[in-house]
Amino acid sequence: MRATYLRGLAHLTIWLGVALCHGRVASQELPARLAPPVDASTLHHKVLCGYQGWFRCPGDGAEQGWRHWCRDARRISPQNLTIEMWPDMSEYTDEEKFAAPGFTYPDGSASQLFSSTHPRTVQRHFEWMQESGIDSVMLQRFLVEMGHPAHERVLANVRASAANTGRAYAICYDLSGQRPERIVESLTRDWKRLVDEQHVTQDKQYLHHNSKPVLFVWGFYSDRFDAAIAHELIDFLKSDEKYGVTLIGGCPWSWRQERHPEWAKVYRRFDVISPWNVGNVTKIDGQKQASTGFWKDDLKVAQQCGMEYLPVIYPGFGWTNLKGPSSATATIPRLKGEFFWKQFVAAKQLNLTMAYVAMFDEVDEGTAIFKVSNSPPTQANFLTLEGMPTDWYLRLTAAGAKLLRGELESTTEIPIQP
């Protein structure tokens, strides 16, 4: 089975190389349900989903082992897990399933996981988006992993799948972990290569806004590197005649309270500001709810600075397996979608026309909206969807997009049925 997969991957890689050199991906190469393509010319009326694409399995050809499933790339076990949710593998084909030794489902059958390097798996995820009505993704691209072949393979998978399903996409660089002195050089070098050699911005489904390609850069935090580095990066991305973009800046939710004068300037220089809100909660009637009350002032200041505002919306949170039992108090229950939906309503009340959902496939921190299992393996503790259907959060995300587009009446009640 693995040999068959690797041969197929080799053929797909050759096909993608030819297609991407010409700045296009032939949509007939992979099957997909027909649907009108998303208008990729604007961010307005879009809900953008972060797509990590960082999962690996032994035997997937990436030679990275059990990456992002557990702490030990060589061996997965209940003791070294880093994921909070187990993906629902029932729809994946046999060639997409990688056996997870030592894990069994409640009925005693062997458990499996997927690899983001498999083209059919990424295609499947995009088909789920297409079926439910999700518009777009922001593919996470990590500076500390630049140059690894698996990183390029995931990008190729996303480009092909976006072309096949008519979903829009854009690149999101994550600055986390990169040495400060290398941030500007490594990001600008990679972006130039993607524009000049891969021609990503020429893809029909690559997101644009205000006639420029969209680029999300996440990780503008004042305690991570000097403000001069941030200014240098912003200068290039906003002003360069050839490589300039509509820049979305990902920063702390407390950006308006920044006391460092130069960092305060940084946070007012983006084209679109997107303060990270995951984990920011307040208790209402004893239940954790996302803190959205400060969005009104965020929006006001952003508009005064000539920026647009992209709020971060998330379905819940948990990282007990990642951080240990002492972090259980950080868990944020999903409340069967109520937690998620209230954030869309808050965005609608401010007449916002776009939002960023964190995240499509982030099972590490329990924020995934894609299909996860309500009957995960019994050898460890996992969060579930509280008995809701596996496509529940895909459908809720699509309903949120309709709400922001004015296609649904604004109501605090979830407007769809399980």
C-alpha positions as CSV (number, residue, x, y, z in Angstrom):
1,M,0.0,0.0,0.0
2,R,2.8,2.4,0.9
3,A,4.7,1.6,-2.3
4,T,1.5,2.4,-4.3
5,Y,1.1,5.6,-2.5
6,L,4.7,6.7,-3.0
7,R,4.5,5.9,-6.8
8,G,1.3,7.9,-7.0
9,L,2.9,10.7,-5.1
10,A,5.9,10.8,-7.5
11,H,3.5,11.0,-10.5
12,L,1.6,13.8,-8.8
13,T,4.8,15.7,-8.0
14,I,5.8,15.6,-11.7
15,W,2.4,16.8,-12.8
16,L,2.4,19.6,-10.2
17,G,5.8,20.7,-11.2
18,V,4.7,21.2,-14.8
19,A,1.5,22.9,-13.8
20,L,2.9,25.2,-11.2
21,C,5.8,26.3,-13.5
22,H,3.0,27.8,-15.7
23,G,1.3,29.3,-12.7
24,R,-1.8,27.1,-12.9
25,V,-3.1,23.8,-11.7
26,A,-5.2,21.7,-14.1
27,S,-8.5,21.1,-12.3
28,Q,-9.4,17.9,-14.2
29,E,-6.5,15.9,-12.6
30,L,-8.2,15.3,-9.3
31,P,-11.9,14.6,-9.0
32,A,-14.1,17.1,-7.2
33,R,-17.8,18.0,-6.9
34,L,-18.7,20.9,-9.1
35,A,-19.4,24.2,-7.4
36,P,-19.0,27.9,-8.4
37,P,-15.5,29.1,-7.5
38,V,-15.1,31.6,-4.7
39,D,-14.4,35.2,-5.8
40,A,-10.8,35.5,-4.8
41,S,-10.6,39.3,-5.6
42,T,-11.6,40.5,-2.1
43,L,-11.5,39.7,1.6
44,H,-14.9,41.1,2.1
45,H,-17.7,38.6,2.7
46,K,-15.2,35.9,3.5
47,V,-14.5,33.7,6.5
48,L,-10.9,32.6,6.3
49,C,-9.8,29.4,8.0
50,G,-6.3,28.8,9.2
51,Y,-4.9,25.5,7.7
52,Q,-1.9,24.1,9.5
53,G,-1.1,21.2,7.2
54,W,1.7,20.2,9.5
55,F,0.8,16.6,10.3
56,R,3.2,13.8,9.3
57,C,3.3,10.0,9.7
58,P,6.0,7.4,9.2
59,G,5.9,6.0,5.7
60,D,4.3,9.1,4.1
61,G,7.6,10.0,2.2
62,A,8.3,13.1,4.3
63,E,10.8,11.3,6.6
64,Q,9.6,13.4,9.6
65,G,7.9,10.6,11.6
66,W,4.9,11.3,13.8
67,R,5.2,15.1,13.4
68,H,2.7,17.1,15.4
69,W,0.8,14.1,16.6
70,C,3.2,13.4,19.5
71,R,6.5,14.5,21.1
72,D,8.6,11.5,19.8
73,A,8.7,11.5,16.0
74,R,9.9,7.9,16.1
75,R,7.1,6.4,18.3
76,I,3.6,7.4,19.1
77,S,2.1,6.4,22.5
78,P,-0.6,7.6,24.9
79,Q,2.2,9.1,27.1
80,N,3.7,11.4,24.4
81,L,0.6,12.6,22.6
82,T,0.3,16.3,21.8
83,I,-3.2,16.3,20.3
84,E,-6.4,17.1,22.1
85,M,-8.8,15.7,19.5
86,W,-8.6,12.6,17.3
87,P,-9.6,13.1,13.6
88,D,-12.6,11.2,12.3
89,M,-10.9,8.8,9.8
90,S,-14.1,7.1,8.6
91,E,-14.1,8.8,5.2
92,Y,-10.4,8.4,4.4
93,T,-9.3,5.7,1.9
94,D,-7.0,2.9,3.0
95,E,-4.0,4.5,1.3
96,E,-4.5,7.7,3.4
97,K,-4.6,5.9,6.7
98,F,-1.5,5.4,8.7
99,A,-1.8,2.9,11.6
100,A,-1.2,4.4,15.0
101,P,0.3,1.5,17.0
102,G,-1.1,1.1,20.5
103,F,-4.3,2.9,19.9
104,T,-7.7,1.3,19.4
105,Y,-11.2,2.6,19.0
106,P,-13.9,1.7,21.6
107,D,-15.0,-1.3,19.4
108,G,-11.5,-2.7,19.6
109,S,-10.5,-1.9,16.0
110,A,-7.1,-0.3,15.2
111,S,-6.8,3.4,15.0
112,Q,-5.3,5.5,12.2
113,L,-4.1,9.0,11.5
114,F,-3.5,11.0,8.3
115,S,-0.6,12.9,6.8
116,S,-0.9,16.4,5.3
117,T,1.6,15.5,2.6
118,H,-0.9,13.1,1.0
119,P,-2.6,14.9,-1.9
120,R,-5.8,13.0,-1.6
121,T,-6.2,13.9,2.1
122,V,-5.8,17.6,1.4
123,Q,-8.2,17.3,-1.5
124,R,-10.7,15.6,0.9
125,H,-10.4,18.5,3.3
126,F,-11.1,21.0,0.6
127,E,-14.0,19.0,-0.6
128,W,-15.4,19.2,2.9
129,M,-15.1,23.0,2.6
130,Q,-16.8,23.0,-0.7
131,E,-19.6,20.8,0.5
132,S,-20.3,22.9,3.6
133,G,-19.8,26.3,1.9
134,I,-16.5,27.4,3.5
135,D,-14.8,30.0,1.3
136,S,-11.1,30.2,1.9
137,V,-8.0,29.1,3.9
138,M,-4.8,30.7,5.0
139,L,-2.1,28.1,4.6
140,Q,0.3,28.3,7.5
141,R,3.9,28.5,6.4
142,F,6.5,28.3,9.2
143,L,9.7,30.2,8.8
144,V,11.6,27.7,10.9
145,E,10.7,25.0,8.4
146,M,11.6,26.8,5.2
147,G,13.3,24.5,2.6
148,H,12.0,21.2,3.8
149,P,10.5,19.2,0.9
150,A,7.4,18.3,2.9
151,H,6.6,22.0,3.3
152,E,6.6,22.4,-0.4
153,R,4.5,19.3,-0.9
154,V,1.8,20.6,1.3
155,L,1.7,23.9,-0.6
156,A,1.4,22.0,-3.8
157,N,-1.4,20.0,-2.3
158,V,-3.3,23.1,-1.3
159,R,-2.8,24.8,-4.6
160,A,-4.1,21.8,-6.5
161,S,-7.1,21.3,-4.1
162,A,-8.0,25.0,-4.2
163,A,-8.1,24.8,-8.0
164,N,-10.1,21.7,-8.0
165,T,-12.8,22.8,-5.6
166,G,-12.9,26.5,-6.4
167,R,-11.8,27.5,-2.8
168,A,-9.6,30.6,-2.3
169,Y,-6.4,30.5,-0.4
170,A,-3.5,32.7,0.6
171,I,-0.2,32.3,2.5
172,C,0.2,32.9,6.2
173,Y,3.7,33.1,7.4
174,D,4.1,32.2,11.1
175,L,7.2,33.8,12.7
176,S,7.1,31.6,15.8
177,G,10.5,30.2,16.7
178,Q,12.5,31.9,14.1
179,R,15.7,33.7,15.2
180,P,15.0,37.4,15.2
181,E,18.0,38.2,13.0
182,R,16.7,35.8,10.4
183,I,13.1,36.9,10.2
184,V,13.3,39.5,7.4
185,E,15.8,37.6,5.3
186,S,14.1,34.2,5.4
187,L,10.6,35.6,4.9
188,T,11.4,37.9,2.0
189,R,13.6,35.3,0.3
190,D,10.8,32.7,0.4
191,W,8.1,35.2,-0.7
192,K,10.1,36.3,-3.7
193,R,10.7,32.6,-4.6
194,L,7.0,31.9,-4.4
195,V,6.1,34.9,-6.5
196,D,8.9,34.5,-9.1
197,E,9.4,30.8,-9.4
198,Q,6.1,29.2,-8.1
199,H,3.9,32.0,-9.4
200,V,1.5,31.5,-6.5
201,T,-0.1,35.0,-6.8
202,Q,-1.0,34.2,-10.4
203,D,-3.2,31.3,-9.3
204,K,-6.8,32.1,-10.1
205,Q,-7.8,31.1,-6.5
206,Y,-5.1,33.1,-4.7
207,L,-6.7,35.8,-2.6
208,H,-6.3,39.4,-3.5
209,H,-7.6,42.5,-1.8
210,N,-7.5,46.1,-3.0
211,S,-5.9,44.8,-6.2
212,K,-2.9,43.3,-4.4
213,P,-2.2,39.7,-3.3
214,V,-3.0,39.0,0.3
215,L,-0.3,37.9,2.7
216,F,-0.9,37.1,6.4
217,V,2.1,37.4,8.7
218,W,1.4,36.1,12.2
219,G,3.6,36.7,15.2
220,F,4.1,40.4,15.6
221,Y,4.7,40.2,19.4
222,S,6.7,42.8,21.2
223,D,8.4,40.3,23.5
224,R,9.7,38.2,20.7
225,F,11.9,40.6,18.6
226,D,12.8,44.2,18.2
227,A,10.3,46.6,16.6
228,A,12.9,47.7,14.1
229,I,12.7,44.2,12.5
230,A,8.9,44.5,12.3
231,H,9.2,47.9,10.7
232,E,11.7,46.6,8.1
233,L,9.5,43.7,7.2
234,I,6.4,45.9,6.9
235,D,8.3,48.5,4.8
236,F,9.1,45.8,2.3
237,L,5.8,44.0,2.2
238,K,3.8,47.2,1.8
239,S,6.0,49.2,-0.4
240,D,7.9,47.0,-2.8
241,E,6.7,47.5,-6.3
242,K,7.0,43.9,-7.4
243,Y,6.4,42.0,-4.1
244,G,4.0,44.3,-2.3
245,V,0.9,42.8,-0.7
246,T,-2.2,43.6,1.2
247,L,-0.7,42.8,4.6
248,I,-2.7,41.2,7.4
249,G,-0.9,41.4,10.7
250,G,-1.4,38.9,13.4
251,C,-0.7,40.4,16.8
252,P,-1.8,40.2,20.5
253,W,-5.4,40.9,21.5
254,S,-3.9,43.7,23.8
255,W,-2.4,45.6,20.9
256,R,-4.0,48.9,21.9
257,Q,-2.4,48.8,25.3
258,E,1.1,48.4,24.0
259,R,3.4,50.7,25.9
260,H,6.5,50.4,23.7
261,P,6.2,53.4,21.4
262,E,7.7,51.8,18.3
263,W,5.7,48.6,18.8
264,A,2.6,50.7,19.1
265,K,3.4,52.2,15.7
266,V,3.9,48.7,14.3
267,Y,0.4,47.7,15.3
268,R,-1.0,50.6,13.4
269,R,0.8,50.0,10.1
270,F,-0.9,46.9,8.7
271,D,-3.5,47.0,6.0
272,V,-5.6,44.6,8.0
273,I,-5.1,43.9,11.7
274,S,-6.0,40.5,13.2
275,P,-5.5,40.4,16.9
276,W,-5.2,36.8,18.2
277,N,-8.1,36.1,20.5
278,V,-7.7,32.3,21.2
279,G,-7.9,31.8,24.9
280,N,-9.2,35.3,25.7
281,V,-12.4,34.6,27.6
282,T,-14.7,36.0,30.2
283,K,-17.2,34.1,32.4
284,I,-20.9,34.7,31.8
285,D,-23.3,32.8,34.0
286,G,-20.5,30.5,35.0
287,Q,-19.6,29.6,31.4
288,K,-16.5,30.7,29.6
289,Q,-17.3,32.9,26.6
290,A,-14.9,34.6,24.1
291,S,-14.1,38.1,25.1
292,T,-15.5,40.2,22.2
293,G,-16.4,43.3,24.0
294,F,-13.2,45.1,23.1
295,W,-13.7,44.6,19.4
296,K,-15.7,47.8,19.1
297,D,-12.8,49.9,20.3
298,D,-10.4,47.8,18.2
299,L,-12.4,48.5,15.1
300,K,-12.5,52.3,15.9
301,V,-8.8,52.6,16.4
302,A,-8.1,50.4,13.3
303,Q,-10.2,52.6,11.1
304,Q,-8.6,55.7,12.5
305,C,-5.2,54.3,11.4
306,G,-6.5,53.3,7.9
307,M,-6.6,49.6,8.7
308,E,-9.4,47.0,8.2
309,Y,-10.3,44.7,11.1
310,L,-10.2,40.9,10.9
311,P,-11.5,39.3,14.2
312,V,-10.3,35.9,15.2
313,I,-13.1,33.4,16.0
314,Y,-12.5,30.0,17.5
315,P,-14.8,27.1,18.5
316,G,-13.2,26.1,21.9
317,F,-9.8,25.2,23.2
318,G,-7.8,22.6,25.1
319,W,-4.2,21.5,25.4
320,T,-4.0,19.1,28.3
321,N,-2.2,16.4,26.3
322,L,0.2,19.1,24.9
323,K,1.0,20.9,28.1
324,G,0.1,18.3,30.8
325,P,-2.7,17.8,33.4
326,S,-2.0,21.0,35.2
327,S,-3.3,22.9,32.1
328,A,-6.7,21.4,32.3
329,T,-8.1,24.6,33.7
330,A,-7.3,26.3,30.4
331,T,-9.8,24.1,28.5
332,I,-12.7,26.1,27.0
333,P,-15.8,24.0,26.4
334,R,-17.5,24.3,23.0
335,L,-21.0,24.3,24.4
336,K,-22.2,22.4,21.3
337,G,-21.4,25.4,19.1
338,E,-22.8,28.2,21.3
339,F,-19.3,29.5,22.2
340,F,-18.5,29.6,18.5
341,W,-21.7,31.2,17.2
342,K,-21.8,34.0,19.7
343,Q,-18.5,35.3,18.2
344,F,-20.0,35.5,14.7
345,V,-23.0,37.4,16.1
346,A,-20.6,39.8,17.8
347,A,-18.8,40.4,14.5
348,K,-22.2,41.0,12.7
349,Q,-23.3,43.5,15.3
350,L,-20.2,45.6,14.3
351,N,-21.1,45.2,10.6
352,L,-17.8,43.4,10.0
353,T,-17.7,41.6,6.7
354,M,-14.9,39.2,7.3
355,A,-13.5,36.9,10.0
356,Y,-10.6,34.5,10.6
357,V,-11.5,31.1,12.1
358,A,-8.8,29.4,14.1
359,M,-8.3,26.7,12.9
360,F,-9.5,24.2,10.3
361,D,-7.3,21.3,11.3
362,E,-5.7,22.3,14.7
363,V,-6.3,19.3,16.9
364,D,-3.2,20.1,18.9
365,E,-5.0,22.9,20.8
366,G,-8.5,21.6,20.3
367,T,-9.6,24.4,17.9
368,A,-10.2,22.2,14.9
369,I,-13.5,22.7,12.9
370,F,-12.9,19.8,10.6
371,K,-14.3,16.3,11.3
372,V,-13.1,14.8,14.6
373,S,-14.2,11.7,16.3
374,N,-16.9,11.4,18.9
375,S,-15.5,7.9,19.6
376,P,-11.7,8.4,19.9
377,P,-9.2,5.8,21.0
378,T,-9.6,4.7,24.6
379,Q,-5.9,4.7,25.5
380,A,-5.9,8.5,26.3
381,N,-8.2,11.4,27.1
382,F,-9.6,13.4,24.1
383,L,-12.0,16.2,23.6
384,T,-15.0,15.3,21.4
385,L,-17.8,17.3,19.6
386,E,-20.0,16.7,22.6
387,G,-22.2,14.3,20.5
388,M,-22.7,16.8,17.7
389,P,-22.3,15.5,14.1
390,T,-18.7,15.5,12.8
391,D,-19.5,18.1,10.2
392,W,-21.2,20.4,12.7
393,Y,-18.4,23.0,12.9
394,L,-17.9,23.0,9.2
395,R,-21.6,23.9,8.7
396,L,-21.5,26.4,11.6
397,T,-18.5,28.2,9.9
398,A,-20.4,28.3,6.6
399,A,-23.4,29.7,8.5
400,G,-21.2,32.3,10.0
401,A,-20.0,33.4,6.6
402,K,-23.7,33.7,5.5
403,L,-24.4,35.8,8.5
404,L,-21.6,38.2,7.7
405,R,-22.7,38.4,4.1
406,G,-26.3,39.3,5.2
407,E,-27.8,36.0,3.9
408,L,-29.0,35.0,7.4
409,E,-30.9,37.0,10.0
410,S,-28.8,37.9,13.0
411,T,-29.9,35.8,16.0
412,T,-28.2,34.6,19.2
413,E,-29.7,31.2,18.5
414,I,-27.8,28.8,16.3
415,P,-29.6,29.0,13.0
416,I,-29.0,25.4,11.7
417,Q,-30.0,22.0,13.0
418,P,-27.7,19.1,13.9
